Amino acid sequence: MGDMLKYEDCGLKNIWLASGFRYEDVDGLGPCLEIYDIDGLHRTIGRHLVDYKRRLTGVEIRFLRVEMGMSQKRLGDCLGVDEQSASLWERGKRRPTIAAERMLRLMYLEHIHGATRVTELIAQWNETDRQKDEVRQIFEETEVGWRLAA
């Protein structure tokens, strides 16, 4: 892996890209960053958050909500809380219940796949209880799309 890019434009602070980007000179602007298949990258990041994180942080909740194109009010409605609660979660002032967080994960999977795989997700939740938080999450683009680097 050559030079990596710390990718913070998505709102997350621990995302690094090992490949799938380049800088291109644009007349009058200088070097501009181009990320290949940014939608695929965001889906891969979202799937990683849903599958492997212990508890979601506020910025991760916001990332998933924004990726689903939802307002805080709509998210709150779906999870049985008010808009203020969703805002507090995203700002890290309060944590959602485990049930609300799990429902958010299911909603995201439904959003990207069109159908949830509940049994698989339950098994992953059991596995996440045994995982440690990762300090740095590195993603790379491959011939078949974005993936978490080994």
trRosetta pair geometry for C-beta under 8 A, 3 or more apart (Angstrom, degrees):
i j d omega theta_ij theta_ji phi_ij phi_ji
1 4 6.4 22 154 -66 120 99
1 18 4.4 -62 -137 -157 125 111
1 19 7.3 -117 -131 -42 85 90
1 138 7.9 -3 -138 175 167 142
1 140 7.3 -109 -109 -92 114 131
1 149 7.3 29 -80 -149 143 153
2 18 8.0 123 44 -175 58 69
2 19 8.0 86 35 -85 93 79
4 16 4.9 22 161 177 129 111
4 17 6.3 163 -165 76 76 46
4 18 5.4 -33 -109 -99 99 52
4 138 6.8 -58 -140 -133 143 110
5 16 6.8 153 77 -160 44 61
5 17 4.4 -11 57 54 100 102
5 21 5.4 -31 4 62 155 153
5 33 7.6 124 -147 -141 147 129
6 15 7.4 113 -166 82 54 57
6 16 5.6 -33 -100 -101 54 78
7 10 6.3 35 139 4 100 107
7 12 7.9 24 100 70 82 92
7 15 4.6 -61 69 107 97 106
7 16 6.7 159 10 -110 86 20
7 17 5.1 68 -35 -20 126 106
7 35 7.5 76 -122 -99 129 144
7 41 8.0 -91 166 164 166 140
7 139 7.9 -46 26 44 142 116
8 11 7.5 95 176 -57 61 7
8 12 7.0 -139 -131 76 53 45
8 13 6.0 22 -118 -111 102 51
8 15 7.2 161 -78 51 42 96
10 15 6.3 6 46 36 128 159
10 42 6.4 176 -123 -107 128 92
10 45 6.6 36 156 89 166 171
10 63 6.3 45 154 -127 97 114
11 59 5.5 -168 146 -169 96 102
11 62 6.1 -105 148 101 152 118
11 63 5.4 -171 74 -80 121 90
11 66 7.4 106 4 26 153 152
12 15 4.9 74 93 -18 116 114
12 45 7.1 -169 19 -177 153 136
12 59 5.8 147 -98 131 60 120
12 60 6.8 56 -102 -85 110 69
12 63 5.9 10 -50 -70 105 147
13 59 7.2 57 -7 90 90 167
14 134 7.5 147 149 105 139 86
14 135 6.9 -150 -145 155 129 39
14 136 5.6 -143 -169 -117 92 45
14 137 5.5 76 126 16 97 90
15 45 6.3 -6 -116 -119 136 130
15 137 5.9 -28 -104 77 55 99
15 139 6.6 -7 -165 5 90 116
16 136 5.9 16 -3 179 128 105
16 137 6.9 164 24 84 80 46
16 138 4.5 -32 77 -107 106 73
16 139 7.1 159 82 22 50 68
17 20 5.8 -104 -171 61 120 101
17 21 5.4 72 117 -6 147 126
17 35 7.2 -121 -101 -127 170 109
17 41 7.6 -17 -102 -138 119 135
17 138 7.6 154 -95 -161 12 66
17 139 5.6 -31 -106 73 62 87
17 140 7.0 125 -167 -95 60 45
17 141 7.7 18 -164 -20 105 90
18 138 5.4 57 -41 173 108 109
18 139 6.9 -163 11 89 86 33
18 140 3.9 -35 62 -85 110 102
18 149 5.1 74 -3 -73 145 148
19 140 4.5 47 30 -155 98 88
19 141 4.9 -117 104 40 93 81
19 142 8.0 87 77 -64 134 47
20 35 6.4 34 133 -162 91 73
20 36 4.7 -118 -166 47 76 104
20 37 7.1 -71 -160 47 117 93
20 41 6.9 149 138 -81 148 120
20 139 7.7 -45 33 122 142 93
20 140 6.5 157 -12 -170 111 44
20 141 2.7 117 -78 -14 114 127
20 146 6.6 33 -96 -96 167 90
21 33 6.3 -9 -174 -169 116 92
21 34 6.5 163 -156 87 65 52
21 35 4.7 -24 -101 -104 97 66
21 36 6.8 -140 -76 3 43 79
21 141 7.9 143 -24 -6 61 129
22 33 7.8 160 88 -151 32 51
22 34 5.4 -12 62 59 77 100
23 31 4.2 13 172 -175 118 115
23 32 6.8 150 -156 68 68 28
23 33 5.8 -36 -99 -93 72 53
23 34 7.4 159 -103 15 21 79
24 31 6.9 140 68 -148 22 64
24 32 5.8 -32 65 61 76 82
24 34 5.5 25 2 -11 115 124
25 30 6.5 -63 -136 -171 75 31
25 31 5.6 -42 -87 -86 60 58
25 32 7.6 117 -127 12 14 78
26 29 4.2 -4 85 53 108 117
26 30 7.0 -3 51 57 75 26
26 31 7.7 115 11 -131 77 13
26 32 4.7 18 -7 -3 124 127
29 32 5.8 22 116 -54 129 113
35 38 4.7 83 96 -83 113 96
35 41 6.4 -47 157 -3 124 158
36 141 5.6 54 73 -122 120 168
37 40 3.9 -6 153 28 114 122
37 41 6.2 132 106 -23 76 84
37 141 6.8 133 47 -127 115 124
37 145 6.6 -116 130 -134 159 74
37 146 6.7 -158 100 -32 118 103
38 41 5.3 -48 -147 34 38 117
38 42 6.3 38 155 -19 67 102
39 42 5.8 -54 -149 37 31 109
39 43 6.5 33 152 -19 64 104
40 43 5.7 -52 -147 36 33 112
40 44 6.3 33 154 -19 65 106
40 145 4.9 -125 -176 -154 138 104
40 146 5.0 152 131 4 96 109
41 44 5.7 -59 -151 37 30 111
41 45 6.4 29 153 -18 66 105
41 139 6.6 111 -147 131 90 149
41 141 7.5 -51 -80 -80 99 97
41 146 4.7 140 -97 -73 56 162
42 45 5.6 -50 -144 37 34 111
42 46 6.2 35 155 -19 65 107
42 67 5.8 -180 159 -115 116 116
43 46 5.7 -56 -147 39 29 112
43 47 6.2 30 155 -20 65 107
43 67 7.7 149 -86 -167 51 132
43 112 5.5 132 -144 -135 103 131
43 146 7.6 138 65 55 83 124
44 47 5.7 -51 -143 37 29 111
44 48 6.3 34 154 -21 62 105
44 139 6.2 122 113 -142 130 133
44 145 7.1 171 -62 144 127 103
44 146 3.9 -125 -7 103 158 116
44 147 6.4 -123 -148 -90 138 28
44 148 7.2 -174 168 -43 108 69
45 48 5.6 -56 -152 35 30 114
45 49 6.5 31 151 -20 65 104
45 63 7.3 -83 124 165 119 139
45 137 8.0 111 -130 118 84 137
45 139 6.7 -62 -75 -60 84 154
46 49 5.7 -53 -150 33 33 112
46 50 6.3 28 154 -16 66 107
46 63 6.9 -161 -93 133 83 104
46 64 5.8 121 -138 -106 101 75
46 67 5.2 -138 -81 103 142 174
46 108 5.8 -150 171 -177 115 129
46 112 6.7 160 97 -51 132 144
47 50 5.7 -56 -146 39 32 110
47 51 5.9 21 159 -13 67 115
47 109 7.9 87 -116 -99 77 75
47 112 6.7 -106 -70 83 97 167
48 51 6.0 -64 -139 44 25 104
48 52 5.7 -34 -176 28 64 117
48 53 7.8 78 135 -31 68 92
48 137 6.7 129 145 -172 149 142
48 139 7.9 -121 -27 -84 155 112
48 148 5.6 123 -103 -66 129 122
49 52 7.4 -81 -120 50 11 76
49 53 5.2 -5 -156 -7 57 129
49 56 6.6 59 176 -111 108 101
49 60 5.2 175 -148 -163 135 115
49 63 7.0 147 -37 87 168 129
49 64 6.5 -136 97 -64 143 109
49 108 8.0 -47 83 132 106 170
50 53 7.7 19 -39 26 8 98
50 64 7.4 112 -65 -109 95 130
50 105 4.5 136 -145 -148 90 90
50 108 5.2 -151 -79 84 135 134
50 109 6.1 160 167 -55 158 91
50 121 7.8 -53 157 -124 101 108
51 124 5.4 -87 -156 -165 68 150
52 124 7.4 -83 -74 -174 48 113
52 128 6.4 165 -159 -100 34 103
52 131 6.6 -113 -171 144 79 174
52 134 7.9 17 133 -7 124 123
53 56 5.8 84 107 -84 141 59
53 60 6.6 96 -94 -170 179 166
53 128 7.0 22 93 -144 26 133
53 133 7.5 32 -144 -118 74 81
54 128 5.4 167 -103 165 50 104
54 129 7.6 99 -131 -97 89 32
54 131 6.4 -156 -67 78 88 96
54 133 6.1 -71 7 -71 118 85
55 95 7.0 -4 170 -151 136 128
55 98 8.0 -80 -112 -106 103 78
55 101 6.7 -39 -148 -158 76 168
56 60 4.3 -138 -163 94 90 122
56 61 5.1 112 132 -59 129 80
56 64 7.4 -43 -144 -3 150 135
56 96 7.8 7 61 33 110 116
56 101 5.8 -179 21 -147 111 115
56 104 7.3 -75 14 90 159 140
56 105 8.0 -171 -41 -65 130 96
57 60 4.7 95 51 7 74 105
57 61 7.2 -132 96 -6 39 86
57 92 6.7 -9 -176 -94 83 104
58 61 5.7 -52 -150 32 32 112
58 62 6.5 31 152 -16 65 105
58 89 5.8 170 -118 146 80 51
58 90 4.7 101 -175 -174 91 24
58 91 5.6 -105 -167 52 151 10
58 92 3.7 -103 -14 -56 141 71
58 93 7.8 70 -92 4 144 57
59 62 5.4 -49 -148 38 37 115
59 63 6.3 46 150 -26 65 101
59 90 7.2 82 -82 -165 33 70
59 92 7.8 -9 -23 -49 74 107
60 63 5.4 -45 -146 30 35 117
60 64 6.6 33 155 -15 64 102
61 64 6.0 -57 -153 37 30 107
61 65 6.3 29 151 -19 65 109
61 86 7.9 -161 148 -161 127 73
61 89 5.2 -65 101 135 169 112
61 90 5.4 -127 86 -90 111 69
61 96 7.1 139 -109 -12 144 127
61 101 7.9 -83 -96 -118 109 85
61 104 6.7 -26 -134 177 86 163
62 65 5.6 -57 -146 38 32 112
62 66 6.1 28 159 -17 68 108
62 90 4.3 86 -64 -141 102 112
63 66 6.1 -59 -146 39 25 107
63 67 6.2 26 156 -19 63 110
64 67 5.7 -56 -146 37 29 113
64 68 6.5 22 156 -13 64 108
64 104 6.2 89 112 164 147 108
64 105 7.9 -64 -144 -92 159 46
64 108 5.0 -63 -159 -86 113 133
65 68 6.0 -66 -154 40 29 105
65 70 5.0 -93 -167 68 78 104
65 72 7.1 35 175 -88 155 56
65 75 5.1 -32 -124 -74 119 145
65 86 7.5 107 -100 -174 155 120
65 90 7.4 -59 19 -86 144 125
65 104 7.9 -47 -67 -150 80 116
66 69 7.4 39 -179 -75 36 29
66 70 7.7 -106 -77 47 21 66
67 108 7.2 44 85 -135 121 103
67 111 7.4 120 119 119 92 148
68 107 6.7 9 -108 137 159 105
68 108 6.3 -108 -61 -105 119 67
68 111 4.7 -96 -115 -108 95 162
70 74 4.4 -132 -162 86 94 121
70 75 4.9 110 130 -56 133 86
70 78 7.6 -50 -147 0 151 138
71 74 4.7 97 51 6 79 99
71 75 7.0 -141 93 -3 43 86
71 83 7.8 -24 135 -124 98 112
72 75 5.6 -54 -147 38 33 113
72 76 6.2 36 154 -20 66 106
72 83 4.9 86 116 -156 101 83
72 86 4.1 167 -166 101 88 129
72 87 5.4 40 -164 -60 155 78
72 90 7.2 -91 -107 -6 116 140
73 76 5.7 -56 -149 37 29 112
73 77 6.3 32 152 -21 64 105
73 83 4.3 -21 -90 -89 68 116
73 86 7.5 -146 -63 37 22 146
74 77 5.6 -50 -147 34 32 114
74 78 6.4 31 154 -18 64 105
75 78 5.8 -58 -151 37 30 110
75 79 6.2 4 159 2 66 114
75 86 4.8 118 88 -128 115 145
75 104 7.5 29 -159 -111 106 104
76 79 6.1 -73 -142 51 27 95
76 80 7.9 -103 172 65 57 17
76 81 4.7 -95 -152 87 84 72
76 82 5.3 -1 177 151 144 13
76 83 4.9 -126 6 -75 154 40
76 84 7.9 67 -104 31 153 44
76 85 5.9 122 -122 58 111 98
76 86 4.3 -109 -61 -26 94 122
77 80 7.9 38 -177 -66 24 27
78 103 7.4 -178 138 140 94 121
78 107 6.5 67 151 -100 146 150
79 86 7.4 129 46 -82 130 101
79 96 7.1 -45 171 -147 150 131
79 100 4.5 65 -171 -145 122 99
79 103 5.7 152 -114 87 86 133
79 104 6.6 -3 -84 -61 130 88
80 100 7.3 -125 49 -99 94 103
81 85 3.8 -78 158 69 128 150
81 86 6.4 150 93 -43 114 78
81 96 7.7 -133 -6 -126 156 93
81 100 6.8 15 -16 -119 126 147
82 85 5.3 108 58 2 67 99
82 86 7.6 -129 105 0 41 88
83 86 5.7 -56 -155 37 38 111
83 87 6.3 40 148 -21 69 106
84 87 5.5 -54 -149 37 33 115
84 88 6.3 35 152 -21 66 104
85 88 5.6 -53 -148 35 32 112
85 89 6.5 37 152 -22 64 101
85 94 6.9 -78 -150 85 68 140
85 96 7.7 92 156 -101 105 79
86 89 5.7 -49 -152 30 33 114
86 90 6.5 28 154 -16 64 107
87 90 5.9 -59 -149 38 31 108
87 91 6.3 17 157 -8 66 111
88 91 6.0 -63 -142 46 30 103
88 93 4.3 -87 -159 71 82 108
88 94 4.0 23 138 25 121 110
89 92 7.8 32 173 -70 30 26
89 93 7.8 -77 -53 50 17 71
89 94 6.0 -59 -73 81 55 80
89 95 6.8 75 -123 -138 82 24
89 96 5.1 22 -112 -45 136 92
95 101 8.0 -22 172 -54 87 127
96 100 3.9 -115 173 89 115 123
96 101 4.8 145 87 -55 119 83
96 104 7.2 74 91 -15 169 135
97 100 4.6 96 53 5 82 100
97 101 7.0 -149 91 -4 43 85
98 101 5.7 -56 -148 39 33 111
98 102 6.2 34 154 -20 66 106
99 102 5.8 -55 -147 37 29 110
99 103 6.4 30 153 -19 63 106
100 103 5.7 -54 -149 36 32 112
100 104 6.5 38 150 -23 64 102
101 104 5.5 -49 -151 31 34 115
101 105 6.7 37 150 -19 64 101
102 105 5.5 -50 -152 33 36 114
102 106 6.5 36 150 -17 66 103
102 121 7.9 120 -161 149 92 125
102 125 7.1 9 -113 -96 112 143
103 106 5.5 -52 -148 38 36 112
103 107 6.2 41 151 -24 66 103
104 107 5.5 -51 -147 34 31 114
104 108 6.5 33 153 -21 64 102
105 108 5.8 -53 -152 33 31 111
105 109 6.6 29 152 -15 64 104
105 121 6.7 147 126 -156 121 130
106 109 5.7 -54 -149 38 34 110
106 110 6.2 37 152 -21 66 105
106 116 5.1 10 -158 -120 87 148
106 118 7.2 17 -118 -98 117 82
106 121 6.7 91 -87 165 81 176
107 110 5.5 -54 -149 36 31 114
107 111 6.3 38 150 -26 64 105
108 111 5.4 -51 -151 31 33 117
108 112 6.5 13 160 -5 67 105
109 112 6.3 -64 -143 44 30 95
109 113 5.6 -15 173 20 69 118
109 116 4.9 87 101 -115 122 78
109 117 7.0 -112 171 23 143 75
109 121 6.9 -103 -29 -75 163 133
110 113 6.8 -74 -123 57 18 83
110 114 7.0 28 -171 -142 54 9
110 115 6.9 22 -123 -108 65 8
110 116 5.2 -33 -68 -52 83 94
113 116 7.2 128 70 -82 124 35
113 117 7.6 -31 105 -17 166 96
116 121 6.9 -31 179 -15 101 140
117 120 4.1 11 127 28 115 121
117 121 6.2 138 90 -22 70 90
118 121 5.6 -60 -146 39 32 111
118 122 6.3 35 157 -22 68 103
119 122 5.8 -52 -149 32 30 111
119 123 6.7 29 153 -15 62 105
120 123 5.8 -58 -154 37 32 111
120 124 6.4 31 150 -19 66 107
121 124 5.5 -54 -147 37 35 113
121 125 6.4 41 152 -24 66 100
122 125 5.6 -48 -149 30 33 113
122 126 6.7 35 151 -18 62 101
123 126 5.7 -52 -155 33 34 113
123 127 6.5 33 148 -17 65 106
124 127 5.4 -54 -149 39 37 113
124 128 6.3 41 152 -26 69 102
125 128 5.6 -49 -145 30 33 113
125 129 7.2 45 152 -29 59 94
126 129 6.1 -44 -166 15 35 115
126 130 7.9 17 145 -4 58 103
127 130 6.0 -68 -167 39 44 104
127 131 6.6 45 142 -32 74 108
128 131 5.1 -52 -143 25 46 118
134 137 5.4 90 105 -71 134 83
137 148 6.8 -60 -172 -134 93 102
138 148 7.3 96 78 -165 56 63
138 149 4.2 -43 107 39 102 126
139 146 5.7 12 175 -173 117 106
139 147 6.9 170 -152 88 76 28
139 148 6.0 -55 -101 -104 70 43
139 149 6.3 -172 -116 -18 13 88
140 146 7.3 165 88 -146 31 63
140 147 6.5 -23 63 63 74 74
140 149 4.6 79 -9 -78 110 101
141 145 7.2 -79 -148 176 72 26
141 146 5.4 -41 -101 -91 65 67
142 145 6.5 -3 60 58 82 33
142 146 7.4 146 18 -104 76 16
142 147 5.8 0 2 13 122 114
144 147 7.9 35 79 -35 95 120
